[in-house]
């Protein structure tokens, strides 16, 4: 159906799959094997304008520093900016939305 991609958010304390820049963005990149020491967000387009935010992953050594929160915010901001609908498979992003129930996020969630 769609393609599974990984996203990396710039300006984190660790390098993320080789991306750099000033503004966190949801940009599809291939998830190279051996990229297990990087923070990533896996997603898949499951329709023309629907993205399934599937999984966030932060290496053990970097957990507890708010990195997954940056990934979740960047993904949801991208969904809003691109006027997409989001399906939230990732439990962490579901939790993030519950803790940050911003109207712009809620109106872009797929029921």
Phi and psi restraints in degrees (range 20) as a CNS / XPLOR table:
assign (resid 1 and name C) (resid 2 and name N)
       (resid 2 and name CA) (resid 2 and name C) 1.0 -111.4 20.0 2
assign (resid 2 and name N) (resid 2 and name CA)
       (resid 2 and name C) (resid 3 and name N) 1.0 -173.2 20.0 2
assign (resid 2 and name C) (resid 3 and name N)
       (resid 3 and name CA) (resid 3 and name C) 1.0 -114.2 20.0 2
assign (resid 3 and name N) (resid 3 and name CA)
       (resid 3 and name C) (resid 4 and name N) 1.0 143.5 20.0 2
assign (resid 3 and name C) (resid 4 and name N)
       (resid 4 and name CA) (resid 4 and name C) 1.0 -90.5 20.0 2
assign (resid 4 and name N) (resid 4 and name CA)
       (resid 4 and name C) (resid 5 and name N) 1.0 130.9 20.0 2
assign (resid 4 and name C) (resid 5 and name N)
       (resid 5 and name CA) (resid 5 and name C) 1.0 -131.8 20.0 2
assign (resid 5 and name N) (resid 5 and name CA)
       (resid 5 and name C) (resid 6 and name N) 1.0 164.1 20.0 2
assign (resid 5 and name C) (resid 6 and name N)
       (resid 6 and name CA) (resid 6 and name C) 1.0 -115.1 20.0 2
assign (resid 6 and name N) (resid 6 and name CA)
       (resid 6 and name C) (resid 7 and name N) 1.0 149.6 20.0 2
assign (resid 6 and name C) (resid 7 and name N)
       (resid 7 and name CA) (resid 7 and name C) 1.0 -121.8 20.0 2
assign (resid 7 and name N) (resid 7 and name CA)
       (resid 7 and name C) (resid 8 and name N) 1.0 144.8 20.0 2
assign (resid 7 and name C) (resid 8 and name N)
       (resid 8 and name CA) (resid 8 and name C) 1.0 -123.0 20.0 2
assign (resid 8 and name N) (resid 8 and name CA)
       (resid 8 and name C) (resid 9 and name N) 1.0 140.0 20.0 2
assign (resid 8 and name C) (resid 9 and name N)
       (resid 9 and name CA) (resid 9 and name C) 1.0 -106.1 20.0 2
assign (resid 9 and name N) (resid 9 and name CA)
       (resid 9 and name C) (resid 10 and name N) 1.0 122.5 20.0 2
assign (resid 9 and name C) (resid 10 and name N)
       (resid 10 and name CA) (resid 10 and name C) 1.0 -66.7 20.0 2
assign (resid 10 and name N) (resid 10 and name CA)
       (resid 10 and name C) (resid 11 and name N) 1.0 168.0 20.0 2
assign (resid 10 and name C) (resid 11 and name N)
       (resid 11 and name CA) (resid 11 and name C) 1.0 64.1 20.0 2
assign (resid 11 and name N) (resid 11 and name CA)
       (resid 11 and name C) (resid 12 and name N) 1.0 35.6 20.0 2
assign (resid 11 and name C) (resid 12 and name N)
       (resid 12 and name CA) (resid 12 and name C) 1.0 -102.5 20.0 2
assign (resid 12 and name N) (resid 12 and name CA)
       (resid 12 and name C) (resid 13 and name N) 1.0 164.9 20.0 2
assign (resid 12 and name C) (resid 13 and name N)
       (resid 13 and name CA) (resid 13 and name C) 1.0 -67.9 20.0 2
assign (resid 13 and name N) (resid 13 and name CA)
       (resid 13 and name C) (resid 14 and name N) 1.0 -7.8 20.0 2
assign (resid 13 and name C) (resid 14 and name N)
       (resid 14 and name CA) (resid 14 and name C) 1.0 -128.8 20.0 2
assign (resid 14 and name N) (resid 14 and name CA)
       (resid 14 and name C) (resid 15 and name N) 1.0 152.8 20.0 2
assign (resid 14 and name C) (resid 15 and name N)
       (resid 15 and name CA) (resid 15 and name C) 1.0 -68.9 20.0 2
assign (resid 15 and name N) (resid 15 and name CA)
       (resid 15 and name C) (resid 16 and name N) 1.0 144.9 20.0 2
assign (resid 15 and name C) (resid 16 and name N)
       (resid 16 and name CA) (resid 16 and name C) 1.0 -124.3 20.0 2
assign (resid 16 and name N) (resid 16 and name CA)
       (resid 16 and name C) (resid 17 and name N) 1.0 99.5 20.0 2
assign (resid 16 and name C) (resid 17 and name N)
       (resid 17 and name CA) (resid 17 and name C) 1.0 48.6 20.0 2
assign (resid 17 and name N) (resid 17 and name CA)
       (resid 17 and name C) (resid 18 and name N) 1.0 31.4 20.0 2
assign (resid 17 and name C) (resid 18 and name N)
       (resid 18 and name CA) (resid 18 and name C) 1.0 82.7 20.0 2
assign (resid 18 and name N) (resid 18 and name CA)
       (resid 18 and name C) (resid 19 and name N) 1.0 7.1 20.0 2
assign (resid 18 and name C) (resid 19 and name N)
       (resid 19 and name CA) (resid 19 and name C) 1.0 -92.8 20.0 2
assign (resid 19 and name N) (resid 19 and name CA)
       (resid 19 and name C) (resid 20 and name N) 1.0 151.5 20.0 2
assign (resid 19 and name C) (resid 20 and name N)
       (resid 20 and name CA) (resid 20 and name C) 1.0 -146.5 20.0 2
assign (resid 20 and name N) (resid 20 and name CA)
       (resid 20 and name C) (resid 21 and name N) 1.0 162.5 20.0 2
assign (resid 20 and name C) (resid 21 and name N)
       (resid 21 and name CA) (resid 21 and name C) 1.0 156.3 20.0 2
assign (resid 21 and name N) (resid 21 and name CA)
       (resid 21 and name C) (resid 22 and name N) 1.0 -179.1 20.0 2
assign (resid 21 and name C) (resid 22 and name N)
       (resid 22 and name CA) (resid 22 and name C) 1.0 -96.0 20.0 2
assign (resid 22 and name N) (resid 22 and name CA)
       (resid 22 and name C) (resid 23 and name N) 1.0 -30.6 20.0 2
assign (resid 22 and name C) (resid 23 and name N)
       (resid 23 and name CA) (resid 23 and name C) 1.0 -115.2 20.0 2
assign (resid 23 and name N) (resid 23 and name CA)
       (resid 23 and name C) (resid 24 and name N) 1.0 128.3 20.0 2
assign (resid 23 and name C) (resid 24 and name N)
       (resid 24 and name CA) (resid 24 and name C) 1.0 -60.3 20.0 2
assign (resid 24 and name N) (resid 24 and name CA)
       (resid 24 and name C) (resid 25 and name N) 1.0 133.5 20.0 2
assign (resid 24 and name C) (resid 25 and name N)
       (resid 25 and name CA) (resid 25 and name C) 1.0 -137.8 20.0 2
assign (resid 25 and name N) (resid 25 and name CA)
       (resid 25 and name C) (resid 26 and name N) 1.0 157.3 20.0 2
assign (resid 25 and name C) (resid 26 and name N)
       (resid 26 and name CA) (resid 26 and name C) 1.0 -97.4 20.0 2
assign (resid 26 and name N) (resid 26 and name CA)
       (resid 26 and name C) (resid 27 and name N) 1.0 97.9 20.0 2
assign (resid 26 and name C) (resid 27 and name N)
       (resid 27 and name CA) (resid 27 and name C) 1.0 -122.7 20.0 2
assign (resid 27 and name N) (resid 27 and name CA)
       (resid 27 and name C) (resid 28 and name N) 1.0 123.9 20.0 2
assign (resid 27 and name C) (resid 28 and name N)
       (resid 28 and name CA) (resid 28 and name C) 1.0 -67.7 20.0 2
assign (resid 28 and name N) (resid 28 and name CA)
       (resid 28 and name C) (resid 29 and name N) 1.0 132.4 20.0 2
assign (resid 28 and name C) (resid 29 and name N)
       (resid 29 and name CA) (resid 29 and name C) 1.0 -137.6 20.0 2
assign (resid 29 and name N) (resid 29 and name CA)
       (resid 29 and name C) (resid 30 and name N) 1.0 154.8 20.0 2
assign (resid 29 and name C) (resid 30 and name N)
       (resid 30 and name CA) (resid 30 and name C) 1.0 -71.0 20.0 2
assign (resid 30 and name N) (resid 30 and name CA)
       (resid 30 and name C) (resid 31 and name N) 1.0 147.8 20.0 2
assign (resid 30 and name C) (resid 31 and name N)
       (resid 31 and name CA) (resid 31 and name C) 1.0 -99.9 20.0 2
assign (resid 31 and name N) (resid 31 and name CA)
       (resid 31 and name C) (resid 32 and name N) 1.0 91.4 20.0 2
assign (resid 31 and name C) (resid 32 and name N)
       (resid 32 and name CA) (resid 32 and name C) 1.0 -64.1 20.0 2
assign (resid 32 and name N) (resid 32 and name CA)
       (resid 32 and name C) (resid 33 and name N) 1.0 147.3 20.0 2
assign (resid 32 and name C) (resid 33 and name N)
       (resid 33 and name CA) (resid 33 and name C) 1.0 -62.6 20.0 2
assign (resid 33 and name N) (resid 33 and name CA)
       (resid 33 and name C) (resid 34 and name N) 1.0 146.5 20.0 2
assign (resid 33 and name C) (resid 34 and name N)
       (resid 34 and name CA) (resid 34 and name C) 1.0 84.8 20.0 2
assign (resid 34 and name N) (resid 34 and name CA)
       (resid 34 and name C) (resid 35 and name N) 1.0 9.7 20.0 2
assign (resid 34 and name C) (resid 35 and name N)
       (resid 35 and name CA) (resid 35 and name C) 1.0 -93.8 20.0 2
assign (resid 35 and name N) (resid 35 and name CA)
       (resid 35 and name C) (resid 36 and name N) 1.0 30.1 20.0 2
assign (resid 35 and name C) (resid 36 and name N)
       (resid 36 and name CA) (resid 36 and name C) 1.0 -81.0 20.0 2
assign (resid 36 and name N) (resid 36 and name CA)
       (resid 36 and name C) (resid 37 and name N) 1.0 -4.7 20.0 2
assign (resid 36 and name C) (resid 37 and name N)
       (resid 37 and name CA) (resid 37 and name C) 1.0 -100.9 20.0 2
assign (resid 37 and name N) (resid 37 and name CA)
       (resid 37 and name C) (resid 38 and name N) 1.0 17.9 20.0 2
assign (resid 37 and name C) (resid 38 and name N)
       (resid 38 and name CA) (resid 38 and name C) 1.0 -117.8 20.0 2
assign (resid 38 and name N) (resid 38 and name CA)
       (resid 38 and name C) (resid 39 and name N) 1.0 149.7 20.0 2
assign (resid 38 and name C) (resid 39 and name N)
       (resid 39 and name CA) (resid 39 and name C) 1.0 -83.2 20.0 2
assign (resid 39 and name N) (resid 39 and name CA)
       (resid 39 and name C) (resid 40 and name N) 1.0 129.6 20.0 2
assign (resid 39 and name C) (resid 40 and name N)
       (resid 40 and name CA) (resid 40 and name C) 1.0 -140.6 20.0 2
assign (resid 40 and name N) (resid 40 and name CA)
       (resid 40 and name C) (resid 41 and name N) 1.0 159.3 20.0 2
assign (resid 40 and name C) (resid 41 and name N)
       (resid 41 and name CA) (resid 41 and name C) 1.0 -125.7 20.0 2
assign (resid 41 and name N) (resid 41 and name CA)
       (resid 41 and name C) (resid 42 and name N) 1.0 120.7 20.0 2
assign (resid 41 and name C) (resid 42 and name N)
       (resid 42 and name CA) (resid 42 and name C) 1.0 -92.1 20.0 2
assign (resid 42 and name N) (resid 42 and name CA)
       (resid 42 and name C) (resid 43 and name N) 1.0 136.4 20.0 2
assign (resid 42 and name C) (resid 43 and name N)
       (resid 43 and name CA) (resid 43 and name C) 1.0 -146.9 20.0 2
assign (resid 43 and name N) (resid 43 and name CA)
       (resid 43 and name C) (resid 44 and name N) 1.0 164.5 20.0 2
assign (resid 43 and name C) (resid 44 and name N)
       (resid 44 and name CA) (resid 44 and name C) 1.0 -145.7 20.0 2
assign (resid 44 and name N) (resid 44 and name CA)
       (resid 44 and name C) (resid 45 and name N) 1.0 134.5 20.0 2
assign (resid 44 and name C) (resid 45 and name N)
       (resid 45 and name CA) (resid 45 and name C) 1.0 -76.9 20.0 2
assign (resid 45 and name N) (resid 45 and name CA)
       (resid 45 and name C) (resid 46 and name N) 1.0 120.5 20.0 2
assign (resid 45 and name C) (resid 46 and name N)
       (resid 46 and name CA) (resid 46 and name C) 1.0 -110.0 20.0 2
assign (resid 46 and name N) (resid 46 and name CA)
       (resid 46 and name C) (resid 47 and name N) 1.0 5.8 20.0 2
assign (resid 46 and name C) (resid 47 and name N)
       (resid 47 and name CA) (resid 47 and name C) 1.0 -167.5 20.0 2
assign (resid 47 and name N) (resid 47 and name CA)
       (resid 47 and name C) (resid 48 and name N) 1.0 176.5 20.0 2
assign (resid 47 and name C) (resid 48 and name N)
       (resid 48 and name CA) (resid 48 and name C) 1.0 -61.1 20.0 2
assign (resid 48 and name N) (resid 48 and name CA)
       (resid 48 and name C) (resid 49 and name N) 1.0 -37.9 20.0 2
assign (resid 48 and name C) (resid 49 and name N)
       (resid 49 and name CA) (resid 49 and name C) 1.0 -127.8 20.0 2
assign (resid 49 and name N) (resid 49 and name CA)
       (resid 49 and name C) (resid 50 and name N) 1.0 23.8 20.0 2
assign (resid 49 and name C) (resid 50 and name N)
       (resid 50 and name CA) (resid 50 and name C) 1.0 -122.9 20.0 2
assign (resid 50 and name N) (resid 50 and name CA)
       (resid 50 and name C) (resid 51 and name N) 1.0 127.0 20.0 2
assign (resid 50 and name C) (resid 51 and name N)
       (resid 51 and name CA) (resid 51 and name C) 1.0 -117.9 20.0 2
assign (resid 51 and name N) (resid 51 and name CA)
       (resid 51 and name C) (resid 52 and name N) 1.0 132.5 20.0 2
assign (resid 51 and name C) (resid 52 and name N)
       (resid 52 and name CA) (resid 52 and name C) 1.0 -96.6 20.0 2
assign (resid 52 and name N) (resid 52 and name CA)
       (resid 52 and name C) (resid 53 and name N) 1.0 111.5 20.0 2
assign (resid 52 and name C) (resid 53 and name N)
       (resid 53 and name CA) (resid 53 and name C) 1.0 -84.4 20.0 2
assign (resid 53 and name N) (resid 53 and name CA)
       (resid 53 and name C) (resid 54 and name N) 1.0 103.9 20.0 2
assign (resid 53 and name C) (resid 54 and name N)
       (resid 54 and name CA) (resid 54 and name C) 1.0 -92.7 20.0 2
assign (resid 54 and name N) (resid 54 and name CA)
       (resid 54 and name C) (resid 55 and name N) 1.0 -38.5 20.0 2
assign (resid 54 and name C) (resid 55 and name N)
       (resid 55 and name CA) (resid 55 and name C) 1.0 -164.9 20.0 2
assign (resid 55 and name N) (resid 55 and name CA)
       (resid 55 and name C) (resid 56 and name N) 1.0 135.7 20.0 2
assign (resid 55 and name C) (resid 56 and name N)
       (resid 56 and name CA) (resid 56 and name C) 1.0 -109.2 20.0 2
assign (resid 56 and name N) (resid 56 and name CA)
       (resid 56 and name C) (resid 57 and name N) 1.0 145.4 20.0 2
assign (resid 56 and name C) (resid 57 and name N)
       (resid 57 and name CA) (resid 57 and name C) 1.0 -142.4 20.0 2
assign (resid 57 and name N) (resid 57 and name CA)
       (resid 57 and name C) (resid 58 and name N) 1.0 127.2 20.0 2
assign (resid 57 and name C) (resid 58 and name N)
       (resid 58 and name CA) (resid 58 and name C) 1.0 -126.3 20.0 2
assign (resid 58 and name N) (resid 58 and name CA)
       (resid 58 and name C) (resid 59 and name N) 1.0 130.3 20.0 2
assign (resid 58 and name C) (resid 59 and name N)
       (resid 59 and name CA) (resid 59 and name C) 1.0 -56.0 20.0 2
assign (resid 59 and name N) (resid 59 and name CA)
       (resid 59 and name C) (resid 60 and name N) 1.0 145.5 20.0 2
assign (resid 59 and name C) (resid 60 and name N)
       (resid 60 and name CA) (resid 60 and name C) 1.0 -50.1 20.0 2
assign (resid 60 and name N) (resid 60 and name CA)
       (resid 60 and name C) (resid 61 and name N) 1.0 -41.8 20.0 2
assign (resid 60 and name C) (resid 61 and name N)
       (resid 61 and name CA) (resid 61 and name C) 1.0 -64.3 20.0 2
assign (resid 61 and name N) (resid 61 and name CA)
       (resid 61 and name C) (resid 62 and name N) 1.0 -17.5 20.0 2
assign (resid 61 and name C) (resid 62 and name N)
       (resid 62 and name CA) (resid 62 and name C) 1.0 -115.0 20.0 2
assign (resid 62 and name N) (resid 62 and name CA)
       (resid 62 and name C) (resid 63 and name N) 1.0 4.7 20.0 2
assign (resid 62 and name C) (resid 63 and name N)
       (resid 63 and name CA) (resid 63 and name C) 1.0 -69.0 20.0 2
assign (resid 63 and name N) (resid 63 and name CA)
       (resid 63 and name C) (resid 64 and name N) 1.0 153.9 20.0 2
assign (resid 63 and name C) (resid 64 and name N)
       (resid 64 and name CA) (resid 64 and name C) 1.0 83.8 20.0 2
assign (resid 64 and name N) (resid 64 and name CA)
       (resid 64 and name C) (resid 65 and name N) 1.0 10.3 20.0 2
assign (resid 64 and name C) (resid 65 and name N)
       (resid 65 and name CA) (resid 65 and name C) 1.0 -111.8 20.0 2
assign (resid 65 and name N) (resid 65 and name CA)
       (resid 65 and name C) (resid 66 and name N) 1.0 6.2 20.0 2
assign (resid 65 and name C) (resid 66 and name N)
       (resid 66 and name CA) (resid 66 and name C) 1.0 84.4 20.0 2
assign (resid 66 and name N) (resid 66 and name CA)
       (resid 66 and name C) (resid 67 and name N) 1.0 13.0 20.0 2
assign (resid 66 and name C) (resid 67 and name N)
       (resid 67 and name CA) (resid 67 and name C) 1.0 -69.1 20.0 2
assign (resid 67 and name N) (resid 67 and name CA)
       (resid 67 and name C) (resid 68 and name N) 1.0 -42.8 20.0 2
assign (resid 67 and name C) (resid 68 and name N)
       (resid 68 and name CA) (resid 68 and name C) 1.0 -62.1 20.0 2
assign (resid 68 and name N) (resid 68 and name CA)
       (resid 68 and name C) (resid 69 and name N) 1.0 -34.1 20.0 2
assign (resid 68 and name C) (resid 69 and name N)
       (resid 69 and name CA) (resid 69 and name C) 1.0 -62.4 20.0 2
assign (resid 69 and name N) (resid 69 and name CA)
       (resid 69 and name C) (resid 70 and name N) 1.0 -41.6 20.0 2
assign (resid 69 and name C) (resid 70 and name N)
       (resid 70 and name CA) (resid 70 and name C) 1.0 -63.9 20.0 2
assign (resid 70 and name N) (resid 70 and name CA)
       (resid 70 and name C) (resid 71 and name N) 1.0 -41.0 20.0 2
assign (resid 70 and name C) (resid 71 and name N)
       (resid 71 and name CA) (resid 71 and name C) 1.0 -61.8 20.0 2
assign (resid 71 and name N) (resid 71 and name CA)
       (resid 71 and name C) (resid 72 and name N) 1.0 -46.9 20.0 2
assign (resid 71 and name C) (resid 72 and name N)
       (resid 72 and name CA) (resid 72 and name C) 1.0 -62.3 20.0 2
assign (resid 72 and name N) (resid 72 and name CA)
       (resid 72 and name C) (resid 73 and name N) 1.0 -46.0 20.0 2
assign (resid 72 and name C) (resid 73 and name N)
       (resid 73 and name CA) (resid 73 and name C) 1.0 -62.5 20.0 2
assign (resid 73 and name N) (resid 73 and name CA)
       (resid 73 and name C) (resid 74 and name N) 1.0 -44.6 20.0 2
assign (resid 73 and name C) (resid 74 and name N)
       (resid 74 and name CA) (resid 74 and name C) 1.0 -62.2 20.0 2
assign (resid 74 and name N) (resid 74 and name CA)
       (resid 74 and name C) (resid 75 and name N) 1.0 -42.0 20.0 2
assign (resid 74 and name C) (resid 75 and name N)
       (resid 75 and name CA) (resid 75 and name C) 1.0 -64.3 20.0 2
assign (resid 75 and name N) (resid 75 and name CA)
       (resid 75 and name C) (resid 76 and name N) 1.0 -47.0 20.0 2
assign (resid 75 and name C) (resid 76 and name N)
       (resid 76 and name CA) (resid 76 and name C) 1.0 -68.2 20.0 2
assign (resid 76 and name N) (resid 76 and name CA)
       (resid 76 and name C) (resid 77 and name N) 1.0 -38.1 20.0 2
assign (resid 76 and name C) (resid 77 and name N)
       (resid 77 and name CA) (resid 77 and name C) 1.0 -62.4 20.0 2
assign (resid 77 and name N) (resid 77 and name CA)
       (resid 77 and name C) (resid 78 and name N) 1.0 -39.2 20.0 2
assign (resid 77 and name C) (resid 78 and name N)
       (resid 78 and name CA) (resid 78 and name C) 1.0 -63.0 20.0 2
assign (resid 78 and name N) (resid 78 and name CA)
       (resid 78 and name C) (resid 79 and name N) 1.0 -45.4 20.0 2
assign (resid 78 and name C) (resid 79 and name N)
       (resid 79 and name CA) (resid 79 and name C) 1.0 -56.9 20.0 2
assign (resid 79 and name N) (resid 79 and name CA)
       (resid 79 and name C) (resid 80 and name N) 1.0 -44.1 20.0 2
assign (resid 79 and name C) (resid 80 and name N)
       (resid 80 and name CA) (resid 80 and name C) 1.0 -65.4 20.0 2
assign (resid 80 and name N) (resid 80 and name CA)
       (resid 80 and name C) (resid 81 and name N) 1.0 -49.7 20.0 2
assign (resid 80 and name C) (resid 81 and name N)
       (resid 81 and name CA) (resid 81 and name C) 1.0 -61.2 20.0 2
assign (resid 81 and name N) (resid 81 and name CA)
       (resid 81 and name C) (resid 82 and name N) 1.0 -36.2 20.0 2
assign (resid 81 and name C) (resid 82 and name N)
       (resid 82 and name CA) (resid 82 and name C) 1.0 -92.5 20.0 2
assign (resid 82 and name N) (resid 82 and name CA)
       (resid 82 and name C) (resid 83 and name N) 1.0 3.3 20.0 2
assign (resid 82 and name C) (resid 83 and name N)
       (resid 83 and name CA) (resid 83 and name C) 1.0 52.4 20.0 2
assign (resid 83 and name N) (resid 83 and name CA)
       (resid 83 and name C) (resid 84 and name N) 1.0 50.0 20.0 2
assign (resid 83 and name C) (resid 84 and name N)
       (resid 84 and name CA) (resid 84 and name C) 1.0 -99.9 20.0 2
assign (resid 84 and name N) (resid 84 and name CA)
       (resid 84 and name C) (resid 85 and name N) 1.0 170.9 20.0 2
assign (resid 84 and name C) (resid 85 and name N)
       (resid 85 and name CA) (resid 85 and name C) 1.0 -106.1 20.0 2
assign (resid 85 and name N) (resid 85 and name CA)
       (resid 85 and name C) (resid 86 and name N) 1.0 143.8 20.0 2
assign (resid 85 and name C) (resid 86 and name N)
       (resid 86 and name CA) (resid 86 and name C) 1.0 -118.8 20.0 2
assign (resid 86 and name N) (resid 86 and name CA)
       (resid 86 and name C) (resid 87 and name N) 1.0 133.3 20.0 2
assign (resid 86 and name C) (resid 87 and name N)
       (resid 87 and name CA) (resid 87 and name C) 1.0 -102.7 20.0 2
assign (resid 87 and name N) (resid 87 and name CA)
       (resid 87 and name C) (resid 88 and name N) 1.0 128.9 20.0 2
assign (resid 87 and name C) (resid 88 and name N)
       (resid 88 and name CA) (resid 88 and name C) 1.0 -103.4 20.0 2
assign (resid 88 and name N) (resid 88 and name CA)
       (resid 88 and name C) (resid 89 and name N) 1.0 92.2 20.0 2
assign (resid 88 and name C) (resid 89 and name N)
       (resid 89 and name CA) (resid 89 and name C) 1.0 -80.2 20.0 2
assign (resid 89 and name N) (resid 89 and name CA)
       (resid 89 and name C) (resid 90 and name N) 1.0 -34.0 20.0 2
assign (resid 89 and name C) (resid 90 and name N)
       (resid 90 and name CA) (resid 90 and name C) 1.0 -68.8 20.0 2
assign (resid 90 and name N) (resid 90 and name CA)
       (resid 90 and name C) (resid 91 and name N) 1.0 122.3 20.0 2
assign (resid 90 and name C) (resid 91 and name N)
       (resid 91 and name CA) (resid 91 and name C) 1.0 -62.1 20.0 2
assign (resid 91 and name N) (resid 91 and name CA)
       (resid 91 and name C) (resid 92 and name N) 1.0 -34.5 20.0 2
assign (resid 91 and name C) (resid 92 and name N)
       (resid 92 and name CA) (resid 92 and name C) 1.0 -68.9 20.0 2
assign (resid 92 and name N) (resid 92 and name CA)
       (resid 92 and name C) (resid 93 and name N) 1.0 -40.0 20.0 2
assign (resid 92 and name C) (resid 93 and name N)
       (resid 93 and name CA) (resid 93 and name C) 1.0 -69.3 20.0 2
assign (resid 93 and name N) (resid 93 and name CA)
       (resid 93 and name C) (resid 94 and name N) 1.0 -34.9 20.0 2
assign (resid 93 and name C) (resid 94 and name N)
       (resid 94 and name CA) (resid 94 and name C) 1.0 -58.9 20.0 2
assign (resid 94 and name N) (resid 94 and name CA)
       (resid 94 and name C) (resid 95 and name N) 1.0 -45.3 20.0 2
assign (resid 94 and name C) (resid 95 and name N)
       (resid 95 and name CA) (resid 95 and name C) 1.0 -63.1 20.0 2
assign (resid 95 and name N) (resid 95 and name CA)
       (resid 95 and name C) (resid 96 and name N) 1.0 -42.4 20.0 2
assign (resid 95 and name C) (resid 96 and name N)
       (resid 96 and name CA) (resid 96 and name C) 1.0 -60.2 20.0 2
assign (resid 96 and name N) (resid 96 and name CA)
       (resid 96 and name C) (resid 97 and name N) 1.0 -43.1 20.0 2
assign (resid 96 and name C) (resid 97 and name N)
       (resid 97 and name CA) (resid 97 and name C) 1.0 -66.1 20.0 2
assign (resid 97 and name N) (resid 97 and name CA)
       (resid 97 and name C) (resid 98 and name N) 1.0 -38.9 20.0 2
assign (resid 97 and name C) (resid 98 and name N)
       (resid 98 and name CA) (resid 98 and name C) 1.0 -63.0 20.0 2
assign (resid 98 and name N) (resid 98 and name CA)
       (resid 98 and name C) (resid 99 and name N) 1.0 -37.0 20.0 2
assign (resid 98 and name C) (resid 99 and name N)
       (resid 99 and name CA) (resid 99 and name C) 1.0 -81.8 20.0 2
assign (resid 99 and name N) (resid 99 and name CA)
       (resid 99 and name C) (resid 100 and name N) 1.0 -19.5 20.0 2
assign (resid 99 and name C) (resid 100 and name N)
       (resid 100 and name CA) (resid 100 and name C) 1.0 -133.2 20.0 2
assign (resid 100 and name N) (resid 100 and name CA)
       (resid 100 and name C) (resid 101 and name N) 1.0 67.2 20.0 2
assign (resid 100 and name C) (resid 101 and name N)
       (resid 101 and name CA) (resid 101 and name C) 1.0 -77.4 20.0 2
assign (resid 101 and name N) (resid 101 and name CA)
       (resid 101 and name C) (resid 102 and name N) 1.0 59.2 20.0 2
assign (resid 101 and name C) (resid 102 and name N)
       (resid 102 and name CA) (resid 102 and name C) 1.0 -69.0 20.0 2
assign (resid 102 and name N) (resid 102 and name CA)
       (resid 102 and name C) (resid 103 and name N) 1.0 137.1 20.0 2
assign (resid 102 and name C) (resid 103 and name N)
       (resid 103 and name CA) (resid 103 and name C) 1.0 -54.2 20.0 2
assign (resid 103 and name N) (resid 103 and name CA)
       (resid 103 and name C) (resid 104 and name N) 1.0 -39.1 20.0 2
assign (resid 103 and name C) (resid 104 and name N)
       (resid 104 and name CA) (resid 104 and name C) 1.0 -65.1 20.0 2
assign (resid 104 and name N) (resid 104 and name CA)
       (resid 104 and name C) (resid 105 and name N) 1.0 -29.7 20.0 2
assign (resid 104 and name C) (resid 105 and name N)
       (resid 105 and name CA) (resid 105 and name C) 1.0 -75.4 20.0 2
assign (resid 105 and name N) (resid 105 and name CA)
       (resid 105 and name C) (resid 106 and name N) 1.0 -48.7 20.0 2
assign (resid 105 and name C) (resid 106 and name N)
       (resid 106 and name CA) (resid 106 and name C) 1.0 -60.5 20.0 2
assign (resid 106 and name N) (resid 106 and name CA)
       (resid 106 and name C) (resid 107 and name N) 1.0 -37.6 20.0 2
assign (resid 106 and name C) (resid 107 and name N)
       (resid 107 and name CA) (resid 107 and name C) 1.0 -73.8 20.0 2
assign (resid 107 and name N) (resid 107 and name CA)
       (resid 107 and name C) (resid 108 and name N) 1.0 -11.5 20.0 2
assign (resid 107 and name C) (resid 108 and name N)
       (resid 108 and name CA) (resid 108 and name C) 1.0 -104.1 20.0 2
assign (resid 108 and name N) (resid 108 and name CA)
       (resid 108 and name C) (resid 109 and name N) 1.0 5.9 20.0 2
assign (resid 108 and name C) (resid 109 and name N)
       (resid 109 and name CA) (resid 109 and name C) 1.0 -84.6 20.0 2
assign (resid 109 and name N) (resid 109 and name CA)
       (resid 109 and name C) (resid 110 and name N) 1.0 138.3 20.0 2
assign (resid 109 and name C) (resid 110 and name N)
       (resid 110 and name CA) (resid 110 and name C) 1.0 -77.8 20.0 2
assign (resid 110 and name N) (resid 110 and name CA)
       (resid 110 and name C) (resid 111 and name N) 1.0 130.6 20.0 2
